[in-house]
Amino acid sequence: MPIFLKIYGLTFFSIIHDLINEPFHLHIAEGSNKLCKYWVFRDGSIELADSSGYKRTELKKIEKALKENITFVME
């Protein structure tokens, strides 16, 4: 499970076998009760694919962190 980034108490990671059947995406977890998944597109845009346990304000914080680090993630 490659970890791309740890910031604001969040862990941004991928699951290798997921990437075989799905476009590139990152899972973001905070502890064991919160998990979401964002699609990451070649143009640097992102889209929420799934979320469990996060409030909308928390997702905004995740999106901000992801956008601020999108170049690193895409490399």
PyMOL Python script that loads the backbone (N, CA, C, O; Angstrom):
from pymol import cmd

cmd.read_pdbstr("""\
ATOM      1  N   MET A   1       0.849  -1.173   0.000  1.00  0.00           N
ATOM      2  CA  MET A   1       0.000   0.000   0.000  1.00  0.00           C
ATOM      3  C   MET A   1       0.898   1.241   0.000  1.00  0.00           C
ATOM      4  O   MET A   1       1.329   1.686   1.064  1.00  0.00           O
ATOM      5  N   PRO A   2       1.183   1.799  -1.172  1.00  0.00           N
ATOM      6  CA  PRO A   2       2.029   2.994  -1.228  1.00  0.00           C
ATOM      7  C   PRO A   2       1.346   4.213  -0.601  1.00  0.00           C
ATOM      8  O   PRO A   2       0.195   4.525  -0.904  1.00  0.00           O
ATOM      9  N   ILE A   3       2.076   4.881   0.268  1.00  0.00           N
ATOM     10  CA  ILE A   3       1.568   6.112   0.878  1.00  0.00           C
ATOM     11  C   ILE A   3       2.189   7.274   0.128  1.00  0.00           C
ATOM     12  O   ILE A   3       3.410   7.374   0.015  1.00  0.00           O
ATOM     13  N   PHE A   4       1.328   8.160  -0.389  1.00  0.00           N
ATOM     14  CA  PHE A   4       1.774   9.301  -1.165  1.00  0.00           C
ATOM     15  C   PHE A   4       2.049  10.517  -0.297  1.00  0.00           C
ATOM     16  O   PHE A   4       2.959  11.297  -0.575  1.00  0.00           O
ATOM     17  N   LEU A   5       1.258  10.672   0.755  1.00  0.00           N
ATOM     18  CA  LEU A   5       1.325  11.910   1.515  1.00  0.00           C
ATOM     19  C   LEU A   5       0.692  11.697   2.881  1.00  0.00           C
ATOM     20  O   LEU A   5      -0.284  10.960   3.017  1.00  0.00           O
ATOM     21  N   LYS A   6       1.252  12.343   3.882  1.00  0.00           N
ATOM     22  CA  LYS A   6       0.640  12.417   5.215  1.00  0.00           C
ATOM     23  C   LYS A   6       0.641  13.882   5.598  1.00  0.00           C
ATOM     24  O   LYS A   6       1.698  14.501   5.717  1.00  0.00           O
ATOM     25  N   ILE A   7      -0.553  14.438   5.791  1.00  0.00           N
ATOM     26  CA  ILE A   7      -0.692  15.851   6.107  1.00  0.00           C
ATOM     27  C   ILE A   7      -1.999  16.068   6.852  1.00  0.00           C
ATOM     28  O   ILE A   7      -2.997  15.412   6.555  1.00  0.00           O
ATOM     29  N   TYR A   8      -2.005  16.978   7.812  1.00  0.00           N
ATOM     30  CA  TYR A   8      -3.199  17.309   8.607  1.00  0.00           C
ATOM     31  C   TYR A   8      -3.805  16.083   9.292  1.00  0.00           C
ATOM     32  O   TYR A   8      -5.014  16.049   9.519  1.00  0.00           O
ATOM     33  N   GLY A   9      -3.008  15.094   9.620  1.00  0.00           N
ATOM     34  CA  GLY A   9      -3.524  13.884  10.244  1.00  0.00           C
ATOM     35  C   GLY A   9      -4.188  12.938   9.258  1.00  0.00           C
ATOM     36  O   GLY A   9      -4.832  11.970   9.662  1.00  0.00           O
ATOM     37  N   LEU A  10      -4.036  13.213   7.962  1.00  0.00           N
ATOM     38  CA  LEU A  10      -4.633  12.398   6.910  1.00  0.00           C
ATOM     39  C   LEU A  10      -3.549  11.589   6.213  1.00  0.00           C
ATOM     40  O   LEU A  10      -2.415  12.045   6.070  1.00  0.00           O
ATOM     41  N   THR A  11      -3.904  10.398   5.785  1.00  0.00           N
ATOM     42  CA  THR A  11      -2.989   9.565   5.018  1.00  0.00           C
ATOM     43  C   THR A  11      -3.567   9.373   3.623  1.00  0.00           C
ATOM     44  O   THR A  11      -4.690   8.892   3.471  1.00  0.00           O
ATOM     45  N   PHE A  12      -2.795   9.753   2.601  1.00  0.00           N
ATOM     46  CA  PHE A  12      -3.184   9.623   1.199  1.00  0.00           C
ATOM     47  C   PHE A  12      -2.449   8.414   0.637  1.00  0.00           C
ATOM     48  O   PHE A  12      -1.219   8.396   0.617  1.00  0.00           O
ATOM     49  N   PHE A  13      -3.178   7.413   0.184  1.00  0.00           N
ATOM     50  CA  PHE A  13      -2.537   6.172  -0.260  1.00  0.00           C
ATOM     51  C   PHE A  13      -3.298   5.544  -1.414  1.00  0.00           C
ATOM     52  O   PHE A  13      -4.430   5.925  -1.716  1.00  0.00           O
ATOM     53  N   SER A  14      -2.658   4.578  -2.049  1.00  0.00           N
ATOM     54  CA  SER A  14      -3.322   3.800  -3.090  1.00  0.00           C
ATOM     55  C   SER A  14      -3.237   2.328  -2.725  1.00  0.00           C
ATOM     56  O   SER A  14      -2.413   1.910  -1.911  1.00  0.00           O
ATOM     57  N   ILE A  15      -4.097   1.573  -3.339  1.00  0.00           N
ATOM     58  CA  ILE A  15      -4.090   0.117  -3.184  1.00  0.00           C
ATOM     59  C   ILE A  15      -3.813  -0.440  -4.579  1.00  0.00           C
ATOM     60  O   ILE A  15      -4.634  -0.304  -5.486  1.00  0.00           O
ATOM     61  N   ILE A  16      -2.679  -1.050  -4.736  1.00  0.00           N
ATOM     62  CA  ILE A  16      -2.192  -1.435  -6.059  1.00  0.00           C
ATOM     63  C   ILE A  16      -3.213  -2.233  -6.866  1.00  0.00           C
ATOM     64  O   ILE A  16      -3.413  -1.931  -8.042  1.00  0.00           O
ATOM     65  N   HIS A  17      -3.860  -3.231  -6.288  1.00  0.00           N
ATOM     66  CA  HIS A  17      -4.797  -4.045  -7.079  1.00  0.00           C
ATOM     67  C   HIS A  17      -6.011  -3.238  -7.534  1.00  0.00           C
ATOM     68  O   HIS A  17      -6.651  -3.610  -8.518  1.00  0.00           O
ATOM     69  N   ASP A  18      -6.348  -2.141  -6.846  1.00  0.00           N
ATOM     70  CA  ASP A  18      -7.435  -1.259  -7.296  1.00  0.00           C
ATOM     71  C   ASP A  18      -7.097  -0.598  -8.624  1.00  0.00           C
ATOM     72  O   ASP A  18      -7.977  -0.373  -9.456  1.00  0.00           O
ATOM     73  N   LEU A  19      -5.820  -0.288  -8.819  1.00  0.00           N
ATOM     74  CA  LEU A  19      -5.407   0.471  -9.997  1.00  0.00           C
ATOM     75  C   LEU A  19      -5.440  -0.365 -11.276  1.00  0.00           C
ATOM     76  O   LEU A  19      -5.342   0.183 -12.374  1.00  0.00           O
ATOM     77  N   ILE A  20      -5.573  -1.655 -11.148  1.00  0.00           N
ATOM     78  CA  ILE A  20      -5.653  -2.525 -12.324  1.00  0.00           C
ATOM     79  C   ILE A  20      -6.988  -2.322 -13.035  1.00  0.00           C
ATOM     80  O   ILE A  20      -7.032  -2.262 -14.263  1.00  0.00           O
ATOM     81  N   ASN A  21      -8.067  -2.217 -12.277  1.00  0.00           N
ATOM     82  CA  ASN A  21      -9.409  -2.147 -12.856  1.00  0.00           C
ATOM     83  C   ASN A  21     -10.055  -0.767 -12.797  1.00  0.00           C
ATOM     84  O   ASN A  21     -11.165  -0.584 -13.297  1.00  0.00           O
ATOM     85  N   GLU A  22      -9.380   0.197 -12.199  1.00  0.00           N
ATOM     86  CA  GLU A  22      -9.961   1.531 -12.047  1.00  0.00           C
ATOM     87  C   GLU A  22      -8.952   2.583 -12.480  1.00  0.00           C
ATOM     88  O   GLU A  22      -7.746   2.339 -12.466  1.00  0.00           O
ATOM     89  N   PRO A  23      -9.453   3.763 -12.866  1.00  0.00           N
ATOM     90  CA  PRO A  23      -8.532   4.859 -13.162  1.00  0.00           C
ATOM     91  C   PRO A  23      -7.760   5.251 -11.903  1.00  0.00           C
ATOM     92  O   PRO A  23      -8.116   4.844 -10.797  1.00  0.00           O
ATOM     93  N   PHE A  24      -6.695   6.047 -12.082  1.00  0.00           N
ATOM     94  CA  PHE A  24      -5.878   6.438 -10.948  1.00  0.00           C
ATOM     95  C   PHE A  24      -6.714   7.172  -9.908  1.00  0.00           C
ATOM     96  O   PHE A  24      -7.510   8.051 -10.240  1.00  0.00           O
ATOM     97  N   HIS A  25      -6.527   6.806  -8.664  1.00  0.00           N
ATOM     98  CA  HIS A  25      -7.256   7.433  -7.564  1.00  0.00           C
ATOM     99  C   HIS A  25      -6.453   7.268  -6.279  1.00  0.00           C
ATOM    100  O   HIS A  25      -5.547   6.439  -6.185  1.00  0.00           O
ATOM    101  N   LEU A  26      -6.809   8.069  -5.311  1.00  0.00           N
ATOM    102  CA  LEU A  26      -6.201   7.974  -3.993  1.00  0.00           C
ATOM    103  C   LEU A  26      -7.272   7.736  -2.955  1.00  0.00           C
ATOM    104  O   LEU A  26      -8.378   8.271  -3.041  1.00  0.00           O
ATOM    105  N   HIS A  27      -6.929   6.930  -1.976  1.00  0.00           N
ATOM    106  CA  HIS A  27      -7.759   6.762  -0.795  1.00  0.00           C
ATOM    107  C   HIS A  27      -7.197   7.706   0.258  1.00  0.00           C
ATOM    108  O   HIS A  27      -5.983   7.892   0.348  1.00  0.00           O
ATOM    109  N   ILE A  28      -8.068   8.293   1.044  1.00  0.00           N
ATOM    110  CA  ILE A  28      -7.636   9.178   2.115  1.00  0.00           C
ATOM    111  C   ILE A  28      -8.308   8.697   3.389  1.00  0.00           C
ATOM    112  O   ILE A  28      -9.527   8.536   3.446  1.00  0.00           O
ATOM    113  N   ALA A  29      -7.482   8.469   4.417  1.00  0.00           N
ATOM    114  CA  ALA A  29      -8.009   7.956   5.681  1.00  0.00           C
ATOM    115  C   ALA A  29      -7.564   8.837   6.832  1.00  0.00           C
ATOM    116  O   ALA A  29      -6.475   9.412   6.829  1.00  0.00           O
ATOM    117  N   GLU A  30      -8.442   8.921   7.808  1.00  0.00           N
ATOM    118  CA  GLU A  30      -8.123   9.561   9.079  1.00  0.00           C
ATOM    119  C   GLU A  30      -8.546   8.573  10.156  1.00  0.00           C
ATOM    120  O   GLU A  30      -9.733   8.428  10.448  1.00  0.00           O
ATOM    121  N   GLY A  31      -7.578   7.903  10.737  1.00  0.00           N
ATOM    122  CA  GLY A  31      -7.912   6.846  11.682  1.00  0.00           C
ATOM    123  C   GLY A  31      -8.560   5.684  10.952  1.00  0.00           C
ATOM    124  O   GLY A  31      -8.313   5.465   9.767  1.00  0.00           O
ATOM    125  N   SER A  32      -9.388   4.943  11.666  1.00  0.00           N
ATOM    126  CA  SER A  32     -10.035   3.781  11.052  1.00  0.00           C
ATOM    127  C   SER A  32     -11.512   4.004  10.759  1.00  0.00           C
ATOM    128  O   SER A  32     -12.170   3.118  10.214  1.00  0.00           O
ATOM    129  N   ASN A  33     -12.045   5.175  11.111  1.00  0.00           N
ATOM    130  CA  ASN A  33     -13.476   5.421  10.935  1.00  0.00           C
ATOM    131  C   ASN A  33     -13.824   6.282   9.732  1.00  0.00           C
ATOM    132  O   ASN A  33     -14.993   6.383   9.359  1.00  0.00           O
ATOM    133  N   LYS A  34     -12.824   6.904   9.122  1.00  0.00           N
ATOM    134  CA  LYS A  34     -13.094   7.810   8.007  1.00  0.00           C
ATOM    135  C   LYS A  34     -12.254   7.401   6.807  1.00  0.00           C
ATOM    136  O   LYS A  34     -11.047   7.186   6.916  1.00  0.00           O
ATOM    137  N   LEU A  35     -12.924   7.296   5.648  1.00  0.00           N
ATOM    138  CA  LEU A  35     -12.241   6.917   4.422  1.00  0.00           C
ATOM    139  C   LEU A  35     -12.962   7.541   3.236  1.00  0.00           C
ATOM    140  O   LEU A  35     -14.192   7.551   3.182  1.00  0.00           O
ATOM    141  N   CYS A  36     -12.197   8.056   2.297  1.00  0.00           N
ATOM    142  CA  CYS A  36     -12.791   8.535   1.056  1.00  0.00           C
ATOM    143  C   CYS A  36     -11.849   8.211  -0.092  1.00  0.00           C
ATOM    144  O   CYS A  36     -10.697   7.829   0.112  1.00  0.00           O
ATOM    145  N   LYS A  37     -12.372   8.374  -1.315  1.00  0.00           N
ATOM    146  CA  LYS A  37     -11.590   8.080  -2.508  1.00  0.00           C
ATOM    147  C   LYS A  37     -11.813   9.207  -3.505  1.00  0.00           C
ATOM    148  O   LYS A  37     -12.946   9.616  -3.760  1.00  0.00           O
ATOM    149  N   TYR A  38     -10.712   9.703  -4.066  1.00  0.00           N
ATOM    150  CA  TYR A  38     -10.768  10.741  -5.092  1.00  0.00           C
ATOM    151  C   TYR A  38     -10.132  10.230  -6.369  1.00  0.00           C
ATOM    152  O   TYR A  38      -9.028   9.685  -6.350  1.00  0.00           O
ATOM    153  N   TRP A  39     -10.846  10.411  -7.500  1.00  0.00           N
ATOM    154  CA  TRP A  39     -10.260  10.166  -8.802  1.00  0.00           C
ATOM    155  C   TRP A  39      -9.286  11.309  -9.066  1.00  0.00           C
ATOM    156  O   TRP A  39      -9.575  12.459  -8.735  1.00  0.00           O
ATOM    157  N   VAL A  40      -8.145  11.002  -9.655  1.00  0.00           N
ATOM    158  CA  VAL A  40      -7.155  12.010 -10.038  1.00  0.00           C
ATOM    159  C   VAL A  40      -6.960  11.879 -11.546  1.00  0.00           C
ATOM    160  O   VAL A  40      -6.528  10.839 -12.043  1.00  0.00           O
ATOM    161  N   PHE A  41      -7.289  12.957 -12.265  1.00  0.00           N
ATOM    162  CA  PHE A  41      -7.243  12.932 -13.721  1.00  0.00           C
ATOM    163  C   PHE A  41      -5.931  13.524 -14.248  1.00  0.00           C
ATOM    164  O   PHE A  41      -5.252  14.272 -13.546  1.00  0.00           O
ATOM    165  N   ARG A  42      -5.592  13.185 -15.474  1.00  0.00           N
ATOM    166  CA  ARG A  42      -4.329  13.619 -16.080  1.00  0.00           C
ATOM    167  C   ARG A  42      -4.171  15.129 -16.137  1.00  0.00           C
ATOM    168  O   ARG A  42      -3.047  15.632 -16.123  1.00  0.00           O
ATOM    169  N   ASP A  43      -5.272  15.857 -16.200  1.00  0.00           N
ATOM    170  CA  ASP A  43      -5.182  17.324 -16.259  1.00  0.00           C
ATOM    171  C   ASP A  43      -5.015  17.946 -14.869  1.00  0.00           C
ATOM    172  O   ASP A  43      -4.971  19.169 -14.735  1.00  0.00           O
ATOM    173  N   GLY A  44      -4.923  17.110 -13.845  1.00  0.00           N
ATOM    174  CA  GLY A  44      -4.732  17.597 -12.485  1.00  0.00           C
ATOM    175  C   GLY A  44      -6.022  17.844 -11.731  1.00  0.00           C
ATOM    176  O   GLY A  44      -5.991  18.239 -10.566  1.00  0.00           O
ATOM    177  N   SER A  45      -7.143  17.620 -12.371  1.00  0.00           N
ATOM    178  CA  SER A  45      -8.416  17.789 -11.672  1.00  0.00           C
ATOM    179  C   SER A  45      -8.703  16.555 -10.815  1.00  0.00           C
ATOM    180  O   SER A  45      -8.153  15.478 -11.043  1.00  0.00           O
ATOM    181  N   ILE A  46      -9.564  16.739  -9.840  1.00  0.00           N
ATOM    182  CA  ILE A  46      -9.933  15.652  -8.930  1.00  0.00           C
ATOM    183  C   ILE A  46     -11.451  15.589  -8.817  1.00  0.00           C
ATOM    184  O   ILE A  46     -12.152  16.565  -9.084  1.00  0.00           O
ATOM    185  N   GLU A  47     -11.940  14.425  -8.417  1.00  0.00           N
ATOM    186  CA  GLU A  47     -13.385  14.243  -8.226  1.00  0.00           C
ATOM    187  C   GLU A  47     -13.609  13.235  -7.104  1.00  0.00           C
ATOM    188  O   GLU A  47     -13.006  12.162  -7.086  1.00  0.00           O
ATOM    189  N   LEU A  48     -14.475  13.593  -6.178  1.00  0.00           N
ATOM    190  CA  LEU A  48     -14.820  12.675  -5.098  1.00  0.00           C
ATOM    191  C   LEU A  48     -15.547  11.468  -5.673  1.00  0.00           C
ATOM    192  O   LEU A  48     -16.557  11.617  -6.360  1.00  0.00           O
ATOM    193  N   ALA A  49     -15.038  10.281  -5.396  1.00  0.00           N
ATOM    194  CA  ALA A  49     -15.645   9.037  -5.878  1.00  0.00           C
ATOM    195  C   ALA A  49     -16.489   8.370  -4.801  1.00  0.00           C
ATOM    196  O   ALA A  49     -17.527   7.778  -5.096  1.00  0.00           O
ATOM    197  N   ASP A  50     -16.040   8.466  -3.545  1.00  0.00           N
ATOM    198  CA  ASP A  50     -16.734   7.789  -2.456  1.00  0.00           C
ATOM    199  C   ASP A  50     -16.278   8.391  -1.129  1.00  0.00           C
ATOM    200  O   ASP A  50     -15.144   8.851  -1.002  1.00  0.00           O
ATOM    201  N   SER A  51     -17.169   8.382  -0.151  1.00  0.00           N
ATOM    202  CA  SER A  51     -16.818   8.916   1.160  1.00  0.00           C
ATOM    203  C   SER A  51     -17.608   8.216   2.248  1.00  0.00           C
ATOM    204  O   SER A  51     -18.794   7.922   2.096  1.00  0.00           O
ATOM    205  N   SER A  52     -16.917   7.957   3.355  1.00  0.00           N
ATOM    206  CA  SER A  52     -17.568   7.342   4.501  1.00  0.00           C
ATOM    207  C   SER A  52     -17.013   7.974   5.775  1.00  0.00           C
ATOM    208  O   SER A  52     -15.825   7.855   6.072  1.00  0.00           O
ATOM    209  N   GLY A  53     -17.878   8.639   6.515  1.00  0.00           N
ATOM    210  CA  GLY A  53     -17.486   9.193   7.800  1.00  0.00           C
ATOM    211  C   GLY A  53     -17.032  10.639   7.794  1.00  0.00           C
ATOM    212  O   GLY A  53     -16.892  11.244   8.857  1.00  0.00           O
ATOM    213  N   TYR A  54     -16.799  11.207   6.616  1.00  0.00           N
ATOM    214  CA  TYR A  54     -16.328  12.591   6.541  1.00  0.00           C
ATOM    215  C   TYR A  54     -17.491  13.568   6.396  1.00  0.00           C
ATOM    216  O   TYR A  54     -18.471  13.286   5.707  1.00  0.00           O
ATOM    217  N   LYS A  55     -17.371  14.713   7.051  1.00  0.00           N
ATOM    218  CA  LYS A  55     -18.310  15.820   6.856  1.00  0.00           C
ATOM    219  C   LYS A  55     -17.855  16.611   5.636  1.00  0.00           C
ATOM    220  O   LYS A  55     -16.701  16.513   5.218  1.00  0.00           O
ATOM    221  N   ARG A  56     -18.761  17.389   5.074  1.00  0.00           N
ATOM    222  CA  ARG A  56     -18.442  18.175   3.879  1.00  0.00           C
ATOM    223  C   ARG A  56     -17.258  19.123   4.134  1.00  0.00           C
ATOM    224  O   ARG A  56     -16.404  19.293   3.264  1.00  0.00           O
ATOM    225  N   THR A  57     -17.207  19.730   5.306  1.00  0.00           N
ATOM    226  CA  THR A  57     -16.098  20.644   5.616  1.00  0.00           C
ATOM    227  C   THR A  57     -14.757  19.900   5.642  1.00  0.00           C
ATOM    228  O   THR A  57     -13.730  20.456   5.253  1.00  0.00           O
ATOM    229  N   GLU A  58     -14.770  18.654   6.098  1.00  0.00           N
ATOM    230  CA  GLU A  58     -13.551  17.853   6.118  1.00  0.00           C
ATOM    231  C   GLU A  58     -13.124  17.487   4.699  1.00  0.00           C
ATOM    232  O   GLU A  58     -11.934  17.467   4.389  1.00  0.00           O
ATOM    233  N   LEU A  59     -14.101  17.199   3.843  1.00  0.00           N
ATOM    234  CA  LEU A  59     -13.788  16.884   2.452  1.00  0.00           C
ATOM    235  C   LEU A  59     -13.180  18.094   1.752  1.00  0.00           C
ATOM    236  O   LEU A  59     -12.292  17.938   0.914  1.00  0.00           O
ATOM    237  N   LYS A  60     -13.640  19.284   2.081  1.00  0.00           N
ATOM    238  CA  LYS A  60     -13.057  20.512   1.518  1.00  0.00           C
ATOM    239  C   LYS A  60     -11.589  20.627   1.908  1.00  0.00           C
ATOM    240  O   LYS A  60     -10.757  21.010   1.085  1.00  0.00           O
ATOM    241  N   LYS A  61     -11.262  20.297   3.163  1.00  0.00           N
ATOM    242  CA  LYS A  61      -9.879  20.332   3.636  1.00  0.00           C
ATOM    243  C   LYS A  61      -9.029  19.306   2.882  1.00  0.00           C
ATOM    244  O   LYS A  61      -7.887  19.588   2.522  1.00  0.00           O
ATOM    245  N   ILE A  62      -9.581  18.133   2.648  1.00  0.00           N
ATOM    246  CA  ILE A  62      -8.888  17.090   1.898  1.00  0.00           C
ATOM    247  C   ILE A  62      -8.640  17.551   0.467  1.00  0.00           C
ATOM    248  O   ILE A  62      -7.544  17.381  -0.067  1.00  0.00           O
ATOM    249  N   GLU A  63      -9.660  18.132  -0.144  1.00  0.00           N
ATOM    250  CA  GLU A  63      -9.526  18.615  -1.522  1.00  0.00           C
ATOM    251  C   GLU A  63      -8.453  19.691  -1.616  1.00  0.00           C
ATOM    252  O   GLU A  63      -7.670  19.709  -2.566  1.00  0.00           O
ATOM    253  N   LYS A  64      -8.413  20.579  -0.642  1.00  0.00           N
ATOM    254  CA  LYS A  64      -7.401  21.634  -0.627  1.00  0.00           C
ATOM    255  C   LYS A  64      -6.007  21.025  -0.537  1.00  0.00           C
ATOM    256  O   LYS A  64      -5.118  21.414  -1.294  1.00  0.00           O
ATOM    257  N   ALA A  65      -5.802  20.077   0.375  1.00  0.00           N
ATOM    258  CA  ALA A  65      -4.494  19.429   0.529  1.00  0.00           C
ATOM    259  C   ALA A  65      -4.106  18.680  -0.743  1.00  0.00           C
ATOM    260  O   ALA A  65      -2.946  18.703  -1.154  1.00  0.00           O
ATOM    261  N   LEU A  66      -5.064  18.028  -1.352  1.00  0.00           N
ATOM    262  CA  LEU A  66      -4.793  17.279  -2.574  1.00  0.00           C
ATOM    263  C   LEU A  66      -4.415  18.226  -3.714  1.00  0.00           C
ATOM    264  O   LEU A  66      -3.463  17.959  -4.447  1.00  0.00           O
ATOM    265  N   LYS A  67      -5.146  19.318  -3.867  1.00  0.00           N
ATOM    266  CA  LYS A  67      -4.840  20.288  -4.926  1.00  0.00           C
ATOM    267  C   LYS A  67      -3.480  20.942  -4.707  1.00  0.00           C
ATOM    268  O   LYS A  67      -2.754  21.190  -5.669  1.00  0.00           O
ATOM    269  N   GLU A  68      -3.129  21.224  -3.462  1.00  0.00           N
ATOM    270  CA  GLU A  68      -1.841  21.841  -3.157  1.00  0.00           C
ATOM    271  C   GLU A  68      -0.667  20.901  -3.453  1.00  0.00           C
ATOM    272  O   GLU A  68       0.460  21.353  -3.658  1.00  0.00           O
ATOM    273  N   ASN A  69      -0.936  19.611  -3.472  1.00  0.00           N
ATOM    274  CA  ASN A  69       0.122  18.619  -3.658  1.00  0.00           C
ATOM    275  C   ASN A  69      -0.069  17.786  -4.918  1.00  0.00           C
ATOM    276  O   ASN A  69       0.534  16.721  -5.049  1.00  0.00           O
ATOM    277  N   ILE A  70      -0.897  18.255  -5.845  1.00  0.00           N
ATOM    278  CA  ILE A  70      -1.261  17.446  -7.025  1.00  0.00           C
ATOM    279  C   ILE A  70      -0.058  17.137  -7.904  1.00  0.00           C
ATOM    280  O   ILE A  70       0.023  16.044  -8.466  1.00  0.00           O
ATOM    281  N   THR A  71       0.874  18.069  -8.036  1.00  0.00           N
ATOM    282  CA  THR A  71       2.056  17.811  -8.866  1.00  0.00           C
ATOM    283  C   THR A  71       2.867  16.660  -8.299  1.00  0.00           C
ATOM    284  O   THR A  71       3.295  15.775  -9.040  1.00  0.00           O
ATOM    285  N   PHE A  72       3.078  16.663  -7.003  1.00  0.00           N
ATOM    286  CA  PHE A  72       3.808  15.580  -6.336  1.00  0.00           C
ATOM    287  C   PHE A  72       3.088  14.241  -6.524  1.00  0.00           C
ATOM    288  O   PHE A  72       3.713  13.227  -6.838  1.00  0.00           O
ATOM    289  N   VAL A  73       1.789  14.253  -6.331  1.00  0.00           N
ATOM    290  CA  VAL A  73       1.002  13.017  -6.450  1.00  0.00           C
ATOM    291  C   VAL A  73       1.076  12.464  -7.870  1.00  0.00           C
ATOM    292  O   VAL A  73       1.220  11.256  -8.059  1.00  0.00           O
ATOM    293  N   MET A  74       0.981  13.333  -8.861  1.00  0.00           N
ATOM    294  CA  MET A  74       0.968  12.888 -10.250  1.00  0.00           C
ATOM    295  C   MET A  74       2.332  12.386 -10.733  1.00  0.00           C
ATOM    296  O   MET A  74       2.411  11.578 -11.658  1.00  0.00           O
ATOM    297  N   GLU A  75       3.393  12.869 -10.104  1.00  0.00           N
ATOM    298  CA  GLU A  75       4.732  12.391 -10.483  1.00  0.00           C
ATOM    299  C   GLU A  75       4.907  10.950 -10.050  1.00  0.00           C
ATOM    300  O   GLU A  75       5.964  10.362 -10.276  1.00  0.00           O
TER     301      GLU A  75
END
""", "prot")
cmd.dss("prot")
cmd.show_as("cartoon", "prot")
cmd.util.cbc("prot")
cmd.orient("prot")
